[in-house]
Amino acid sequence: MFVSDALSINEKNHLTVGGCDAVELAKKYGTPLYVLDETAMRRAAALYRDSIDKFYGGRGLVFYASKALCCLEVLRIVNSEGLGADVVSGGELYTALKAGMPAERLCMHGNNKTYDELVYAIESGVGRIVVDNAPELEAISAICAERGLCQKVLFRIKPGIDAHTHNFIMTGQIDSKFGFALETGEARDIVLKALSLPGVEVGGVHCHIGSQIHELEPFRRAAEVLVGFIADIKDETGYEMKELNLGGGYGVMYTEADDPIEFDKYIEAVSLVLKDTCEKRGVSLPFVMMEPGRSIVAAAGVTLYTVGAIKDIPNVRRYVSVDGGMCDNPRYILYQSEYTALVANRAGDKPVQKVTVAGRCCESGDLVGENMPLQSVAAGDTLAVLTTGAYNYSMASNYNRVPRSAMVMTRNGESRLIVRRETYEDLVRNDI
Ligand SMILES: *Cc1c(COP(=O)(O)O)cnc(C)c1O
């Protein structure tokens, strides 16, 4: 019945996360509370990691896209599973390094990295920088040349695949702020330019075709297009790029309408395409990289709230207000994302109504969801929203000066605090 096997129901009819009673967690740590199950997260990370060994002879590396949930303990766990990490800012880079992630297993992204961030990344020794634009490439070359360093770079390519419209039109994605278009020759030009610059090693190509994708075909197609590009460059210049990064975007189950694919199927499907296309085009099999974010942490996470005011608008809807909302989970107000909710202290009961779960902020759009099937509910109940591990904490804000929520990690029936709840004093710390 549950979207994640970290979840269960105990003899008190309470929801459990990683073997911990959710109602007890809410009592012990307060609400709103992010709960993340370590076992579920490790299992997802290991599935990706092992799939590269199983289907691709171990010639690759999985990077956790840290923007999905970036804090020290999560990055320590990712590191201990042998994954690398994607970082897109100095802040994410700092967190990953501080968590003990070896710099060579870090990949630096971003469509507008600052000069200082580039210096920080290069001086830290990050394994790869994914170049987004020509001025950035020049800056990397200059920074490295000055220091007698050489930085491996990949190029972010727009392969012309729009995974969301299921429409693999080559012009589909020219209008994106990220990367270099293939069909305009932009991608070719930047690779040729890089080959002539000091201080950069041309490693290969990267693409990221979208997020929350439930199909294999866009990934197969992206692999084929990018190998084609590697082969074209080799034909033209004799230089063979050795690395291929296929980005993230693997979907998870938020509601029963989602039908995600087992994560190892992605690398299985892509491996076949790579072997086939490389042979056809006469290039060697690239070192392959993937960057799952959401699919490593989303299902491992649950948010617990305390139910407050309940407001019935006859013939319209019932609002069930909780003590969090857009501050801890802005995904509804950003893109009307759907979630599954349940009353944690009545977890095994059947839903008896559809409600709108409202947040506490001064925005009518501050909802957790509309038309959510829910058990009978009363003020003081603990409401659990499932699959909140990704893009919740990492997108949290202090709107209305709401202190950011705490996060606990569960594992085999034990819990530990991994991010402290912000205090009012934290809120004014930088005010002058
Ligand atoms: C966001 C992002 C990812 C992760 O995407 P998910 O949908 O969370 O798997 C990976 N790579 C890049 C470049 C991204 O921007």
The ligand as a MOL file (V3000), in Angstrom:
LIG
                    3D

  0  0  0     0  0            999 V3000
M  V30 BEGIN CTAB
M  V30 COUNTS 15 15 0 0 0
M  V30 BEGIN ATOM
M  V30 1 C 18.5470 18.5350 -11.1670 0
M  V30 2 C 19.6620 17.8700 -11.8470 0
M  V30 3 C 19.9290 16.5220 -11.6050 0
M  V30 4 C 19.0490 15.6630 -10.7300 0
M  V30 5 O 17.7770 15.5300 -11.2190 0
M  V30 6 P 16.7410 14.5400 -10.5010 0
M  V30 7 O 15.4990 14.7420 -11.2610 0
M  V30 8 O 16.6380 14.9640 -9.0930 0
M  V30 9 O 17.2990 13.1630 -10.6360 0
M  V30 10 C 21.0230 15.9740 -12.2150 0
M  V30 11 N 21.8270 16.6970 -13.0340 0
M  V30 12 C 21.5990 17.9980 -13.2820 0
M  V30 13 C 22.5230 18.7460 -14.1470 0
M  V30 14 C 20.5240 18.6350 -12.7030 0
M  V30 15 O 20.2910 19.9150 -12.9680 0
M  V30 END ATOM
M  V30 BEGIN BOND
M  V30 1 1 1 2
M  V30 2 1 2 3
M  V30 3 2 2 14
M  V30 4 1 3 4
M  V30 5 2 3 10
M  V30 6 1 4 5
M  V30 7 1 5 6
M  V30 8 2 6 7
M  V30 9 1 6 8
M  V30 10 1 6 9
M  V30 11 1 10 11
M  V30 12 2 11 12
M  V30 13 1 12 13
M  V30 14 1 12 14
M  V30 15 1 14 15
M  V30 END BOND
M  V30 END CTAB
M  END
